[in-house]
Amino acid sequence: MRWHSLSVILALVISASAGIVEDVRGALAQNSFSTAESELKAYRAQNGTTAEYAEAYSWLARAALASGNYEQSEAYAKETKASVAELLKQRSLDAEPHLPIALGAAIEVQAQTFAAQGKHAQAIATLQTALRTYGNTSIRARLQKNLNLLSFEGQPAPAIRAEQFLGSKPVALAQLKGSPVLLFFWAHWCGDCKAEAPIITQLRSEFAPKGLAVIGPTRLYGYTAQVEHASPTDELGYIDAVRHRFYGGLLDMPVPISKYDFDVYGASTTPTLVLLDRAGKVAMYHPGALPYDQLRAEIEKVVAR
């Protein structure tokens, strides 16, 4: 009976820890910071500072930033980082999923808070420092994405690695100078990418006569829809199957496969759309999907130059 009671208690604790992030997000969706803070306080009194607590707390920072309360977003971000720093004394950042989410969000909020206040140099410095510290962890692409949002446009596009590829053989970006290029970063699990594919197919057919080239980098994630831990060979085969099923209009599109490309281009959001001008410089950097009209307008700009 004693062991049965202990298992019940442990199940309740696990259930509570799994729910604190959802509880806080639910309160913030109702714009109730006081309720979210009360839930976090009660959770911490019972469970201490856990990785789940740090992730839940990071949502306070995100919500404050979204509401334009920059003083509060900075304070919440600092507190999140302090909680993560305490936990990192006992484990590595990527030992479980909550810590990298919490830390990545906190750094992102700090940088975006600075940028929103016109402190551009401070925002860039925050991200550069974080990249030096956490560049070998899972948050590297997220940090790079935020740095790219602040400083990428107008810069020469980094080379794309293509040791592995699907579709037609990729051509080096340096060889494509003189032509506008659309980089379409996608993932096999990404629903938004599948929805964007017909848009890109249409735009490529419209602008290919004017020189537009489309390249679709992707990467291995270590799993598929059916297999939790997939071998690289099996995942590559799965990606090809997804490509044939959902990207039929882009089967001849070069698909370089490299985590490096995702890190350098900060493609932690999929799709990420990067448009290069005829000089090989970044003309548009957009994490996320774009509707047809908006993406077409951007392509028209670089084609006309």
N, C-alpha and C positions, 0 to 999 in steps of 0.2 A: 504494500500500500504506500509505503514511504517513497519508493522509486516511481510509482505511478503518479503520485502528487508532484514529484520533482519534474517529471516529463511534461505534465500539464503546465506547470509554471514556466518551464523553458519554452514551450510552444506559445504561451501568451506573450512572453518577452520578445520572441522572434517575430510574432505577428505585429506587436506594437512597433518594433523597430522598422519593419517593412512598411508600416503605414505612415510614419511621421512625415516623410517627404510629400506623400499625397495629401495628408491633412493640412500641411502648411500651404501647399499650392492651392488647395481648395479654399482656404481662408483668404488667400491673396487674390484669388479670382473674384471674391466678393469685396475686394478692396478693404479688407479688415486686417490691417497690420497688427492691431492690438490682440486679436484672436490668434493670429499666427505666432506672435511673440509669447503669448500665454501657453500655447501648446508646446512650444519649444522649451519653455521654462519648466513645465511639468514633466516633459520627457527627460530633460537633463537631470532633474532631481531624482528620477527613478532609475535612469540608465547611465548617467554620466555623459561625458563627451565622446560620442561614437562617430564613426565615419558617416553613418546615416544622418546623424544630427548635423554634421558639418555640411552635407549636401543640402539638407532641408534649410539650414541657415542661409546658404548661398542664394536661395530663392528670394529671401528678403532683399538682398542686394540687387538682384535682377529686377524685382518689382519696383523698388525705389528709383532705380535708373529709368525704367519705363515711364514712371510718373513724373520725371523731371526733378525729383528731390535729390539733388546731387550731394548735398552734405550728408544725407542719410545713406545714400548708396555707398559712399566712400566709407562710412563708419561700419556698415554691415559687411562690406568686402574685407575690411581690416580684421574684423572679428572672425570671419570665416577663415582667413589665412592663419590667424592665431590658433584656431582650433585644429586646422590641418597640421600646422607646425608641431603642435603637441603630440598628435597622433603619429607623425612621421618619426618620432623618437623611438617608436616601437616596431615600425614596419616600413616597407618601401611604398612609394606612391602607387604603384600599380599592383600591389598585393591583393586588392579587391576593387570593385568598380566605383564606389562612392567617393573615395578621396580624390581621384583625378577629376571627376565631375565637379566637385566642390572647389578645388583649387583652380581649375581652368576657368570656372565661372567667376571666381573672385578676382583673378587677374584681368579677365576680360572686362568686368564691370569697372575696375579701377581705371583701366586705359580708356574705356569709352566715356567714363565720367570726366576725366581730364580733357578729352577731345571735345566733349560737349560744352565745356567751359572755356574753350579756346586755348587750352594748354597743350598744344600739339606736340611740342618737343618733349614734354613730360610724359605724355601718353606713349610716344615712341620709345623713350628711355625705359619705361616700365616694362614694355614688351621685350625689348632687347635684353634687359637684365634677366627676365624670366626665361627667355630662350637659352641664354648661357647656362642657367641653372637647371632647367628641365628639358633641354633639347633632346635628351636621349630617353624620354618617357612618352607615354601615350598622349600627352597634351601638346606635343610639339606642333602638330598640324593646326590645332586650335589657336595657339599663340601666333603662329605664322599667318593664319587667316586674318587675325586682328591687326597685325603689323601691316599686312598687304593692303587692308582696307584703308590704312592711313597713308601709305607711301608707295604703292605698287604702280599706280597709273603714271604713265610717262617714262617708266623704266624699261630697259631692255628685258625681254622675256627670258627667263632661265631655260636652259636646254632641257629637252624631254629625254629621259632614259627609256630605252626600248629593248632591253635584253630579251624580254619575252613579249610577244604581241599576238593578237588575233586580227582577222581581216587582212587588208593589204599591208604591205611592209611600210612602216612609218618612215617619213623623210625628215631629216634633221630640220629644226626650225630655221637654222641659218640658211639652208637651201631654199626656204620658202619666202625669203625676203623679196619684196616686190609684190607679194600677194597678201591680202588680208587673211587671217587665220582665226577660226573659232575653236577653242579648246573646250570640250564638253566632258568634265569629270563626272563619272557615274559609278554606281555600285550595283551589284547584282541583286541586292535586297531592297533597293530604293524605288518606292512607288512613284515619287515625284520625277525621278529620272525617266521612268517608262512613259509618264504623261508628257514629258518634254520632248521625247524622241520624235513624234510626228511634226512638232513645230520646227525642230532642227532639220528634219528631212525636207520639209517644204521650203525652208529658207535656203538650204543648200541648193535645191533645184533652181531657185530663183536667181541666186547670186553666183553660182559656179561659173556661168559664162563671163562674169566680171572678175573672176580670179579667186573667189572665196574657197579656201580649203578648210575642211573640218577634221579634227582629230579627237578621238574619244578615250582619253586615258582612264584606266580603272586599276584596281589593285586586289590582291588576295586578302581576305579577312580571317581565314582559318576555319570557316564553317560554310555550310550551305543550308538551304531550307530543310533538307532531310537529315543532314549529318552535323552534329554539334562540333566535332573536331575532325575536319576534313583534311586530307593530305593535299599538298599543292597541286598534284596531278589531277585529283578528283575535283578540286574546286575549279581548276582551269577548265575542265570539261563541263562543269555546271555553268560557269560563266558563258561558255560558248553556246550552251543550250538556251540560256536566258537571252542571249544576243539574237539567236535565230527566232525565238518566240516573240520577243517584244521590240526588237530593233530591226525589223525586216527591211525597212527603207534605208538602213545605214550599214548593211552587211559588208560593203566594200570600204567602210570607214576604218582607217588605221586605229587599232586599239592597243597602245602600249600598256604593259602591265607592270606597275612599279610603285611600291610604297614611297620611294624617294620622291617621285613626281608629286604625290599627294602632300608630302611634307613641305616641299619647296613652294608649292602653290597654295599651301594652307587649305587644302580641300577637305576640311573636317566636316563641312556641310556638303551634301550631295542633293541635286547636282550643284557643281560650281561651274560658272560660265566665265571664260576669260577670252576677250577679243583682242587680237593683236593687229596693229596697223601695218601698212606696207613696209615700214622701216623695221618691223620686228619688235616694236615697243607695245607695252600694255596700254590699250585704249579704254578698256572696260574690265573691271574685276567685280564679279557679282556672285557671292555665295547664295545659292538658292535658285529656284526656277524663275523663268520670266515668261510672260505671255507673248504671243506672236507679235503683236503690234509694237511692243516695247523693244523686243530683241531686234526686230526688223529695222526700227529707227536707228539703233546703235550700229548695226551692220551697214546701213546706208551711209552713215557718217564716214566710216573708214574706207568704204568702197569709193566714195566721192573724192577723197583726198589724193 
